[in-house]
């Protein structure tokens, strides 16, 4: 999958917390799910050490489906 530079930076960010703010349809959910995968598979972070928060139930359900 091809990412923009900003998306790739967000996915590979491992030093501390990160907040994703962007307009609708810009790929926020994709970035968050791919970052979570990256943290687990590449950065060695345990899944129970990751907290993902969203402001809408629809986004939460979408992320749950993608995970």
C-alpha positions in Angstrom: 0.0 0.0 0.0 1.3 3.5 -0.8 1.1 6.2 1.8 1.7 9.9 1.8 4.8 11.1 3.6 2.7 12.3 6.5 0.8 9.0 6.7 4.0 7.0 6.7 5.5 9.2 9.4 2.4 8.7 11.6 2.4 4.9 11.0 6.1 4.6 12.0 6.0 7.0 15.0 7.1 5.0 18.0 8.3 7.6 20.5 5.4 8.3 22.8 1.7 9.0 22.2 0.4 10.3 18.9 -2.8 12.1 17.9 -4.2 11.9 14.4 -6.2 15.0 13.3 -7.3 15.3 9.7 -10.3 15.9 7.6 -13.0 13.3 6.8 -11.9 10.8 4.2 -8.2 11.5 4.6 -7.3 8.0 5.8 -7.2 8.5 9.6 -8.7 5.1 10.4 -6.3 3.4 7.9 -3.3 5.2 9.5 -4.4 4.3 13.0 -4.9 0.6 12.2 -1.7 0.3 10.2 0.2 2.1 13.0 -1.2 -0.4 15.6 -0.1 -3.2 13.3 3.4 -1.6 13.0 3.7 -1.2 16.7 2.9 -4.8 17.4 4.8 -6.4 14.5 7.8 -4.1 14.1 8.3 -2.2 17.3 7.6 -5.1 19.7 4.8 -3.3 21.6 2.5 -5.7 23.4 -1.2 -5.3 22.3 -2.3 -4.7 25.9 0.0 -1.6 26.0 -1.8 0.1 23.1 -4.8 2.4 23.7 -6.8 3.6 20.6 -9.5 6.2 21.2 -12.0 7.6 18.7 -14.8 10.1 19.0 -17.5 8.2 17.1 -19.0 4.8 17.5 -18.9 4.3 13.8 -15.1 4.9 13.7 -14.7 2.5 16.7 -16.6 -0.2 14.9 -14.6 0.3 11.7 -11.4 0.0 13.6 -12.6 -3.1 15.4 -13.5 -4.7 12.0 -10.1 -3.8 10.6 -8.1 -5.1 13.6 
